Amino acid sequence: MENLDNEISYTLKEKFIATFWLLFLTFLWGLTFPIQKLILTEEVSPFLYNAIRFWIATFLSAIIFKKSDWKRGFILGIVMALAYATQTWGLTITTSTKSGFITSLYIVIVPFFAYVFERERIKLLQAVGFIGALVGMYLLSGGISGYNFGDFLTTICGIMYALHVVLITKFSRRVSEYALLTPQFFTVALLNTIFNIFYAGGNQSSWTFSLNALFVAGFTAVTATIAAIIIQAKYQKVVGNNVSALIFVGEPIFAMLLSMLILKESLTLIQIFGVILMIMSIIAGVLNVSRNETDKR
């Protein structure tokens, strides 16, 4: 049986506005990579950092947004917490390059969950975009070799991220996007605090937190957490899960460009070709928005 929520139609203008905000969201996500790398090199526990970031987000969202849907928010929080935990744990075993590539595979996993939960079928132009994105991400990351347990954990992370994307679309069609914030952030904060207890293992240094780390945690709590989830919940349902996933290809692109600007990193010719493929994949997703609207007329 088709999901009745999918019958809601949006104008071409609304879809392009949604596309703009989702692209802006990928900029916010991409910005977190270089600035978090700066403070995580200070030997701040990644679980503690995540906990502080989401406790701040929980506190702010609870003050600003009064109504909460604890059932759906709790489900989203568990999925997000598992994504963060497996990514962090996996990163201690595998390389950052492999972690970045495997995590980004959530983009091509989204269509599977989109069909399971929303009966959203992938279209030809989208399929081309996903193939281009996959090749582009592989070239940008430099590829992977020697699949290990850390890579397996990171694969779980990618699956959880993909599930989170689709569940946000599904839930935001039923309740206000603001009702999903506080319970989701609270769940992630609580679980990361518990994870850090086991990660610390009696080591007091795992509970140290610098002023710089606190500033970055606060910044990412407002931008890449609260604002990001609001944008996702408000606009993913407008363009659909598959188009949203193609737009999210912009995250590793912005991460690389901002890392070049902030961390003075550089790109090889192969990586530049990968970026070009990924940009073309985003264009395929945007064109699909326009094409869908034209087909209805």
VEXMAR-512422 format. One record per residue: x, y, z of N, C-alpha, C in turn. Coordinates in pm, whole numbers, plus 32768, in hexadecimal, padded with zeros to 4 digits. Layout:
<rs>
XYZXYZXYZ/...
</rs>
This chain:
<rs>
80547F8780008000800080008057807D8000/803880DC7FA7808981557F9D807581AD8018/80E081EF803F80DA824D80AF808B82C88087/802082E880CD7FCC835980AB801683DD80B5/807B83E2810F80C6845D81218112848380A2/8134842080518180843B7FD9812B84817F6E/80A684897F82804F84C97F23805485617F2E/808D85957F96809B86247FA680F586597F38/80C686BD7EEE811586F47E7F814D877C7EA6/81C2879B7E718203881A7E8B8221885E7E06/822188E27E06823C892D7D8C82D189287D6C/82F3894B7CF1837F894E7CC883CF89B17D1C/83908A237D3D83D28A877D9183F28A4E7E1A/83938A087E5583A989CD7ED9841889657ED5/841F891B7E68848788B47E5C851288F27E4D/851B89607E03859E899F7DF385C989E87E73/85698A1D7EBE858A8A577F4185BF89EA7F9D/857C89767F9C85A989047FED863488D77FC2/864D88D57F4086D188AE7F0D873D890C7F3F/8720898F7F3D878189F27F6D87A489D97FFF/873E89C38055875789B280E4879E892E8101/878088C780B387C5884880C788578854809C/887288A2803388FD88BB800C8946890B8078/8900896C80B3893B89B881218958895E8197/890088FC81AC8915889A82168997884D8201/89B3882581848A3087DC81698AAA88338186/8A9B88B781748B08891381988B208910822F/8AB28914827C8ABF8910830F8B01888E833B/8AD5881D83018B12879C83238BA5879782FB/8BC387CB82848C4D87C982548CA9881C82AC/8C73888A82E38CC288E183398CEC889C83BA/8C9D883B83E98CBD87F984688D3E87A8845F/8D60877383E88DD5871D83DD8E57876583FF/8E7987D583BF8EF8881683E38EFB8852846E/8E8A888D849D8E8F88CC85208E9188648590/8E4D87F2857C8E52878A85E18ED9874585E1/8F19873B856D8F9D86FD85679001875085B7/8FEE87D385B79049882B8601904588108697/8FCF87F486CD8FC487E3875E8FD087508789/8FAD86F287308FB886658755904986388759/90A1868587199131866687239168868B87AC/911586D287FC913E86F588849125868188E4/9109860B88AD90F0859288FB9071859B894E/901085E4891B8F8C85E689598F4485678932/8F08852389928EBE84A889748E5084C68911/8E4A847D88A08DE18497883D8D54847F8874/8D46841D88CF8CC38404890C8C9B84788967/8CFB84AC89B38CDE851D8A0A8CBC859989B7/8D0585AC894B8CE9861D88F28C5A861488BC/8C35859E888B8BAD858B88588B4585A488C4/8B618573893E8B05858489AD8AF1861889CC/8B5E866389D98B5586F289F78B09873B8988/8B2B871B890C8AE8875A88998A518744889E/8A2686CA88BD899786AD88BC895286D5893E/899C86DE89AE895E87158A27894087A98A12/899B87F089CF8982887E89B08909888A8954/8904883588EE8893883788908810881788D7/881487B88935879D87938981876B880889D4/87C6884A8A1987A388BB8A708766892D8A1F/87A4895089AF877489BF895D86ED89A0891C/86E1892788E68663890588A285EF88F98905/860D88CB898185A588BF89E7857089498A10/85C789AD8A0F859E8A358A32854E8A7589C1/857E8A61894585418AA588D284C18A6088A3/84C489D9889E8453898E88688411893D88D8/8395895D88F783538923896C831B88978953/82DE888188DF829D880288C58301879A8893/82F2871F88C2834D86B4889A830286338880/832C85EB881A82F7856687FD83618503882B/835384CF88A383BB847C88DF83C783F3889C/835A83BF886A835F833B882C83B5833F87AC/83938397875083DD83A086D3846883DB86E9/8472843E874384F3847A876085548418879F/851F83C087F48573835A883585A982F787CE/855582D0876E85818274870485F082B586B1/85DC833386898642837B863C86C38388868D/86B583A18710872B83B18765877C83328770/873B82BF877C87828240878487CF82278703/878D823E869187CD8229860F884782858600/88358304862488A383638617891583428678/88F3831B86F2895A82F9875689AC82808728/896A821C86EE89B181A786BA8A0C81CE8647/89DF822C85F48A31825B85848AB0829E85B8/8AA082F786188B14833D86508B7282DC8698/8B38827F86E58B8A822287348BDC81C586DB/8B9C818B86758BE4812E861D8C4C817785C8/8C2E81F285A28C90823F85568D0A825F85AD/8CF0828986298D5D82AD86848DB1823386A8/8D6F81C586C98DB5814986EB8E0381158672/8DC4811885FF8E0680E885868E80813A8563/8E7C81BD857F8EEB8215855F8F6881F685B2/8F5581B786258FC881918678900F8115863F/8FCE80D185E29006805585AA903180668519/8FE580B384CC900380C6843F903B81528428/905A817483AB909281F7838A9022825D8375/904482DD837F8FE08346836C8FB0834A82DB/90098328827E8FE4832681F08F7B82BC81D6/8F92824382078F3181D781F58EAF81F6823E/8EBA823082B48E44825383028DEE82B782B7/8E2F831C827C8DE4838282338D9B834881BB/8DE082EF81718DA282B580FB8D2F8257811F/8D4681FE817F8CDE819C81A48C6581E281DF/8C7C824982328C0D8294826C8BB982D581FE/8BFC830D81998BB48351812D8B6082F380D9/8B75827080E98B25820F809F8A92821180CA/8A748255813B89E9826081658995829F80F6/89D582F180A4898E83378038895182D47FD5/899982677FB7896482067F57891281997F9B/890F819A802188BA813B806A882E8174807E/882481F9807B87A3823C8091873482058037/874B81EF7FB486DE81BD7F5E869F813A7F8F/86F180E47FCE86BC80668002865680808070/867C80D180D3862080F0814185AB81458110/85C4819A80AC855881ED807584EB8196803A/851181287FFB84AD80CE7FC28467807D802F/84B4804D8091847C7FFB80FC84158049814E/843680C5817383DF811181CE837E816E8186/83A4819D810E8352820180CA831F81D38042/8349815D80168328812B7F908353818F7F25/83C381D27F3F83F982357EE1845A81EF7E82/843581E97E03848681A27DA084F181FE7D65/856481C47D4B85D2820F7D1185BA82217C7B/85D382997C4885C082B77BBB864682AF7B70/863E82A97AEA86B682937A99871F82FF7AB1/86F6837D7AAF875583EB7AC3879383E47B4D/874483BA7BB0877983AA7C3787DF83397C3C/87C282CA7BF8881D82587BF688A482807BBC/88A082CF7B4F891C83017B13896783587B77/891C83AC7BBE895A84037C22899A83B67C93/8958834C7CC1898F82FC7D2E8A0F82B37D02/8A1082807C878A89823D7C548AFC82A17C4A/8ADF83187C158B4683807C0C8B7983AA7C95/8B1D83B37CF58B4383D97D7E8B9D83707DBC/8B7B82F17DA78BCA82847DE08C5982857DA9/8C6582937D268CEB82987CE88D3583157D16/8CEE83867D1A8D2E84037D438D5F83FF7DD2/8D0F83C77E2D8D3883BC7EBA8DB0835F7EC8/8DB382F57E768E2482987E7A8EA582E07E50/8E9C832E7DE68F1283767DB58F3D83E37E16/8EDC84287E508EFD84937EAF8F42845D7F2B/8F1583E97F5B8F4C83AF7FD58FD183687FBE/8FEE83487F40906982FF7F22905682697F24/8FD7823D7F368FBB81AD7F368FD6816B7FBC/8FB680EB7FC58FCD809F803F900E8019801E/90507FE18080908B7F5C806F90967F1A80F9/908B7E9680FD909A7E4E817B90277E6581D9/8FB17E3581B68F387E4682088F4A7E038290/8F387E5182FD8F4D7E1B83848ED37E3583DC/8EDE7E16845D8E6E7E2584B98E457EB784C7/8EA87F1084C28E897F9F84C88E357FCA8450/8E547F9183DC8E067FAE83648D787F778371/8D6C7F0283B18CE77EC983C88C947F248420/8CD07F57848C8C897FB384E58C5D80308499/8CB6806284448C9880DA83F68C2A80BF8391/8C238044835E8BB5801E83058B308025834E/8B2F7FF583CC8AB68000841F8A8F8092842E/8AF580E884408ADD8178844C8A9681AD83D0/8AC7818783598A8A81B482DD89FA818782D1/89DF810C82FA895680D782F688FB81268354/892E814883CB88E08194842B88C4822283F8/8927826083B9891282E6838188A682E48316/88AB827E82BF88478272825587BC8260828F/87B2820C82F6873281F5833886FF82758378/875A82C283B28735834083F486FB83A1838F/873883AB83198707840582B0867783E5828C/865A8364827585D5833B824A856F834982BA/8596832983358539833583A5851483C683C1/8572842383AD855384B183C084E784DB835C/84F784B082DE849284D08279840B849682A0/840B841982CB838F83D382EE834A84148366/8396842E83D0835C8465844B832F84F6843A/837D854583ED835C85D383DE82DE85E8838C/82AF8580834882308589830181B98577835F/81D6854C83D9816C852F84398168859284AE/81DB85C684D381E0862585448237869B851D/822F8705856B8283877B8555831687568561/83698790850883F88774850D8436879C8592/83FB880085D3843188308652841887CC86C4/83AF877B86B6838F8719871F83F286A68722/8443869886B984A2862986B2852B864D86ED/853F86CB871185C586F9873685F186CC87C1/85AF86FF882985DD86E888B285EC865488D7/8589860088BF859A857288E48609852D8897/861B8553881A8686851987C9870F853F8800/872285C0881C87A285EF885087BE85B788DA/875685AF892E8766857989B5879684E889AF/875B84988956877F840B8949881183FC891E/883A844C88BB88C58445888B8926847088F8/890484DB8940895B850D89AB896A84A58A1A/88FA846A8A4488FC84088AB0894D838C8A89/893783588A12897D82DF89E78A1382F989D5/8A38836E89A18AC6838D89928B0A83A08A19/8AC083D38A7B8AF683DD8B038B1183528B3B/8AB382F68B258AC4826B8B528B3882298B09/8B4282418A858BAF82088A378C3682388A6B/8C3C82B78A948CBB82ED8AC58CE482B18B4A/8C8282888B9A8CA182458C1A8CEF81C68C00/8CC181788B9D8D0880FC8B798D8A811A8B31/8D8981848ADE8E0181AA8A938E6F81D98AF2/8E4782238B5B8EA882588BBB8EEA81E98C0A/8E9A818B8C3B8ED1811A8C878F2181458CFF/8EF581AF8D438F3D81E08DB88FAA82458D98/8FBE82628D18902382C38CEE8FE983508CF8/901C839F8D558FE884258D6D8FFB84818CF5/906384698CA5907E84C08C32900E84BA8BCA/8FC0844C8BCC8F51843F8B6D8EDC84998B91/8EE784DE8C038E7D853B8C2C8EAC85CC8C27/8F2385E58BF48F55866E8BE88F1C86AF8B6B/8F01872F8B748EC287768B068EF688058B04/8F36882C8A978F7288B18A8E8F0B891B8A6C/8F31899A8A7E8ED88A0A8A5C8EBE8A0F89C6/8F2689F189778F1689EE88E58EB2898388BB/8EBB890F88FB8E5F88A188DB8DD088C78901/8DC0890E89718D3B893A899C8D00899D8937/8D5389F789048D258A5888A18CF88A128821/8D4989B387F18D27896A87778CAA8916878B/8C9E88D788008C288887881F8BAB88DE881E/8BB5895688558B4489B288558B2089E087C9/8B8789FF877A8B708A2B86F08B2E89BE869D/8B61894486A68B2788D686588A9D88AD868E/8A8588C2870F8A0288A38748899788FC870A/89B9897B86F4895989DA86BB894C89C88624/89BD89BD85DF89BB89BC854C89A389318511/8A0088D4852F89FD885084EF89A287EC8536/8963881885A5890987BE85EE887A87F485EC/88608861863587D88897863C87A988C985B3/87F68927857887CF895E84F687C988F0848C/882988928492882F8828842D87B487CE8431/878C87A384A88719874A84B386988792848C/868E881484AD8619886184848611886683EB/8681888283AB8686888983188661880282DC/869C87978312867C871182E085E686F382EB/85B087088363852486E5837C84C4873C832B/84EC87B883108495881582C9849888028232/850E87DF81FD851D87E1816B8534875A8127/855E86F4817085728671813084EF863C80F6/84818651813D8400861E811083D086658092/840886DC807683E087287FFF841A86EA7F80/849A86C37F8484DB868E7F0B84E485F67F0C/84CD85B57F8084D585257F89855C84F47FBA/856184787FE585DB843F8020864D84337FBB/862F84027F43869883E67EE286DB84657EAF/868B84CC7E9186C4854C7E678715858A7ED9/86E085807F53872885B57FC887B085727FD5/87B384EE7FC3883184A47FCE889684D47F67/886984EF7EEC88C485227E8488F685AE7EA8/88A086007EE288CB86857F0D8934867A7F7C/892586157FD28983860380418A0F85DB8013/8A1C85BC7F918AA285A37F5A8AF986207F6C/8AB786927F7E8B02870E7F938B4F87128015/8B2986BE80778B6E86BF80F98C0386A480ED/8C2F863180AF8CBF861B80A58D058681804C/8CBC86BC7FEC8CF987247F988D18879F7FEC/8CB687CD80398CCD8841808F8D35882180FA/8D3287A5812D8D95877E81928E22878B815B/8E35875E80DE8EB9876680A08EE087F68084/8E848846804B8EA388D1802B8EC2892280A8/8E73890D81128E8A8957818E8F08892781D4/8F2A88A781C48FA8887481FC901F88B281B4/901088C88131907A890C80E5908C899A8117/901C89DC813890218A67816490548A7481F3/90218A1D824C90418A2982DB90BE89DB8301/90CA896082CD913A890982F491AA8907828D/91998953822191FE895D81B6921888D68173/91B08884816891BE8805812091B5881E808A/91DF87BC803A91E087CE7FA9919F87567F64/917A87687EE3913A86FF7E95919686D07E26/9190864E7E0991D786177D95917A86217D1C/91AF86067CA6915E86097C2C90EE85A17C31/910D852B7C6990A784C27C76903684F17CD1/905A85337D3F8FF585657D9C8F9F85D27D5C/8FE086287D0B8F9686917CC48F3086537C65/8F5885E87C1E8EFD85A27BC58E8985667C14/8EA785327C8B8E3F84FB7CE18DDB85667D0B/8E0E85DE7D2C8DB7864E7D528D5C86757CDF/8D9386767C658D4386997BEF8CD186357BDC/8CEE85B47BED8C86854D7BE28C1A85617C4C/8C4485857CC58BE485997D318B8C86137D18/8BC8867F7CE28B7986F67CC18B1286D57C55/8B3A86847BF28ADE865A7B898A6C86077BC4/8A8885B97C2B8A2185697C6D89BB85C27CB3/89EC862D7CF38992868D7D33893986CF7CCA/897586F47C58892887317BEB88BC86D27BBA/88DE86507BB3887B85EB7B89880585EA7BE9/882185F87C6B87B685FB7CCE875F86777CC0/879E86EB7CA8875387687C98870087647C18/873A87307BAC86F187237B2E867886C87B3E/868686627B93861886057BA985A1864C7BEB/85BF86AE7C43855586FD7C82850787487C19/854E878A7BBD850D87D67B5384C0877C7AF5/84FC87097AD484BE86AC7A76843D86717AAD/843C86517B2F83C486197B6D8350867A7B66/836E86FA7B7C8304875F7B7982CF87707AEB/832B876A7A888303877979FD82AB870479D1/82CD868B7A018283861479DB81F286187A09/81D786657A75814E866B7AAC80F386C37A59/812F87197A0580DF877B79BC80A78741793B/
</rs>
